[in-house]
């Protein structure tokens, strides 16, 4: 059994009814395995995500709309600490 099959099996198992303590232990095990994977292993387990599929179909699509520049500047200023939220 490879890593992908193991994670898939654990996730499938977690969908079955079980005591809450067992579910938490299983979720913790899945979290531990996934958090210790490198990017390539994660991509193998997750496969194509929705964003990957969108980018494949629309490789040069622009995700911002007309007029978003002001909003982007405001968000950057907020992140830089130049604007405070009251």
ChimeraX commands (.cxc) that place a marker at each C-alpha (Angstrom):
marker #1 position 0.00,0.00,0.00 radius 0.5
marker #1 position 1.48,3.35,-0.99 radius 0.5
marker #1 position 1.02,6.66,0.81 radius 0.5
marker #1 position -1.84,7.80,-1.45 radius 0.5
marker #1 position -3.78,4.59,-0.84 radius 0.5
marker #1 position -3.17,4.83,2.90 radius 0.5
marker #1 position -4.48,8.39,3.13 radius 0.5
marker #1 position -7.46,7.55,0.90 radius 0.5
marker #1 position -8.27,4.54,3.07 radius 0.5
marker #1 position -8.05,6.56,6.28 radius 0.5
marker #1 position -10.27,9.30,4.87 radius 0.5
marker #1 position -12.79,6.72,3.66 radius 0.5
marker #1 position -12.75,5.07,7.08 radius 0.5
marker #1 position -13.37,8.43,8.75 radius 0.5
marker #1 position -16.65,8.71,6.81 radius 0.5
marker #1 position -18.09,5.71,8.66 radius 0.5
marker #1 position -19.94,6.02,11.92 radius 0.5
marker #1 position -17.71,5.61,14.96 radius 0.5
marker #1 position -17.34,6.90,18.51 radius 0.5
marker #1 position -16.24,10.54,18.74 radius 0.5
marker #1 position -12.95,9.63,20.46 radius 0.5
marker #1 position -12.07,7.20,17.65 radius 0.5
marker #1 position -12.96,9.79,15.00 radius 0.5
marker #1 position -10.74,12.38,16.71 radius 0.5
marker #1 position -7.84,9.92,16.86 radius 0.5
marker #1 position -8.29,9.04,13.20 radius 0.5
marker #1 position -8.49,12.72,12.21 radius 0.5
marker #1 position -5.33,13.40,14.23 radius 0.5
marker #1 position -3.55,10.56,12.43 radius 0.5
marker #1 position -4.62,11.88,9.02 radius 0.5
marker #1 position -3.53,15.41,9.99 radius 0.5
marker #1 position -0.16,14.12,11.19 radius 0.5
marker #1 position 0.48,12.19,7.96 radius 0.5
marker #1 position -0.62,15.01,5.67 radius 0.5
marker #1 position 1.25,17.73,7.59 radius 0.5
marker #1 position 4.50,15.78,7.19 radius 0.5
marker #1 position 4.16,15.36,3.42 radius 0.5
marker #1 position 6.21,17.38,0.97 radius 0.5
marker #1 position 4.55,19.33,-1.85 radius 0.5
marker #1 position 4.91,16.52,-4.40 radius 0.5
marker #1 position 3.38,13.97,-2.05 radius 0.5
marker #1 position 0.48,16.31,-1.30 radius 0.5
marker #1 position -0.13,16.89,-4.99 radius 0.5
marker #1 position -0.14,13.12,-5.56 radius 0.5
marker #1 position -2.67,12.60,-2.77 radius 0.5
marker #1 position -4.91,15.53,-3.64 radius 0.5
marker #1 position -4.66,15.19,-7.41 radius 0.5
marker #1 position -5.93,18.07,-9.47 radius 0.5
marker #1 position -7.69,20.68,-7.43 radius 0.5
marker #1 position -10.44,22.88,-8.78 radius 0.5
marker #1 position -7.95,25.73,-9.22 radius 0.5
marker #1 position -5.61,23.47,-11.22 radius 0.5
marker #1 position -8.49,22.56,-13.50 radius 0.5
marker #1 position -9.49,26.20,-13.97 radius 0.5
marker #1 position -5.91,27.24,-14.71 radius 0.5
marker #1 position -5.62,24.42,-17.23 radius 0.5
marker #1 position -8.78,25.50,-19.03 radius 0.5
marker #1 position -8.05,29.25,-18.77 radius 0.5
marker #1 position -4.27,29.65,-18.48 radius 0.5
marker #1 position -4.20,33.40,-19.13 radius 0.5
marker #1 position -7.33,34.35,-17.23 radius 0.5
marker #1 position -7.02,37.49,-15.13 radius 0.5
marker #1 position -8.56,37.04,-11.68 radius 0.5
marker #1 position -9.05,40.70,-10.92 radius 0.5
marker #1 position -11.76,42.88,-12.34 radius 0.5
marker #1 position -11.84,46.45,-13.55 radius 0.5
marker #1 position -11.53,48.87,-10.61 radius 0.5
marker #1 position -9.88,46.37,-8.23 radius 0.5
marker #1 position -6.68,48.43,-8.07 radius 0.5
marker #1 position -8.06,50.71,-5.33 radius 0.5
marker #1 position -9.14,47.72,-3.25 radius 0.5
marker #1 position -5.76,46.03,-3.73 radius 0.5
marker #1 position -3.96,49.21,-2.59 radius 0.5
marker #1 position -6.19,49.44,0.49 radius 0.5
marker #1 position -5.58,45.79,1.41 radius 0.5
marker #1 position -1.81,46.21,0.97 radius 0.5
marker #1 position -1.87,49.34,3.14 radius 0.5
marker #1 position -3.84,47.49,5.80 radius 0.5
marker #1 position -1.36,44.60,5.72 radius 0.5
marker #1 position 1.58,47.01,5.96 radius 0.5
marker #1 position 0.01,48.65,9.01 radius 0.5
marker #1 position -0.58,51.98,7.31 radius 0.5
marker #1 position -4.35,51.76,7.88 radius 0.5
marker #1 position -6.03,50.76,11.11 radius 0.5
marker #1 position -9.51,49.32,11.44 radius 0.5
marker #1 position -11.57,50.95,14.18 radius 0.5
marker link #1:1,2 radius 0.2
marker link #1:2,3 radius 0.2
marker link #1:3,4 radius 0.2
marker link #1:4,5 radius 0.2
marker link #1:5,6 radius 0.2
marker link #1:6,7 radius 0.2
marker link #1:7,8 radius 0.2
marker link #1:8,9 radius 0.2
marker link #1:9,10 radius 0.2
marker link #1:10,11 radius 0.2
marker link #1:11,12 radius 0.2
marker link #1:12,13 radius 0.2
marker link #1:13,14 radius 0.2
marker link #1:14,15 radius 0.2
marker link #1:15,16 radius 0.2
marker link #1:16,17 radius 0.2
marker link #1:17,18 radius 0.2
marker link #1:18,19 radius 0.2
marker link #1:19,20 radius 0.2
marker link #1:20,21 radius 0.2
marker link #1:21,22 radius 0.2
marker link #1:22,23 radius 0.2
marker link #1:23,24 radius 0.2
marker link #1:24,25 radius 0.2
marker link #1:25,26 radius 0.2
marker link #1:26,27 radius 0.2
marker link #1:27,28 radius 0.2
marker link #1:28,29 radius 0.2
marker link #1:29,30 radius 0.2
marker link #1:30,31 radius 0.2
marker link #1:31,32 radius 0.2
marker link #1:32,33 radius 0.2
marker link #1:33,34 radius 0.2
marker link #1:34,35 radius 0.2
marker link #1:35,36 radius 0.2
marker link #1:36,37 radius 0.2
marker link #1:37,38 radius 0.2
marker link #1:38,39 radius 0.2
marker link #1:39,40 radius 0.2
marker link #1:40,41 radius 0.2
marker link #1:41,42 radius 0.2
marker link #1:42,43 radius 0.2
marker link #1:43,44 radius 0.2
marker link #1:44,45 radius 0.2
marker link #1:45,46 radius 0.2
marker link #1:46,47 radius 0.2
marker link #1:47,48 radius 0.2
marker link #1:48,49 radius 0.2
marker link #1:49,50 radius 0.2
marker link #1:50,51 radius 0.2
marker link #1:51,52 radius 0.2
marker link #1:52,53 radius 0.2
marker link #1:53,54 radius 0.2
marker link #1:54,55 radius 0.2
marker link #1:55,56 radius 0.2
marker link #1:56,57 radius 0.2
marker link #1:57,58 radius 0.2
marker link #1:58,59 radius 0.2
marker link #1:59,60 radius 0.2
marker link #1:60,61 radius 0.2
marker link #1:61,62 radius 0.2
marker link #1:62,63 radius 0.2
marker link #1:63,64 radius 0.2
marker link #1:64,65 radius 0.2
marker link #1:65,66 radius 0.2
marker link #1:66,67 radius 0.2
marker link #1:67,68 radius 0.2
marker link #1:68,69 radius 0.2
marker link #1:69,70 radius 0.2
marker link #1:70,71 radius 0.2
marker link #1:71,72 radius 0.2
marker link #1:72,73 radius 0.2
marker link #1:73,74 radius 0.2
marker link #1:74,75 radius 0.2
marker link #1:75,76 radius 0.2
marker link #1:76,77 radius 0.2
marker link #1:77,78 radius 0.2
marker link #1:78,79 radius 0.2
marker link #1:79,80 radius 0.2
marker link #1:80,81 radius 0.2
marker link #1:81,82 radius 0.2
marker link #1:82,83 radius 0.2
marker link #1:83,84 radius 0.2
marker link #1:84,85 radius 0.2
marker link #1:85,86 radius 0.2
view
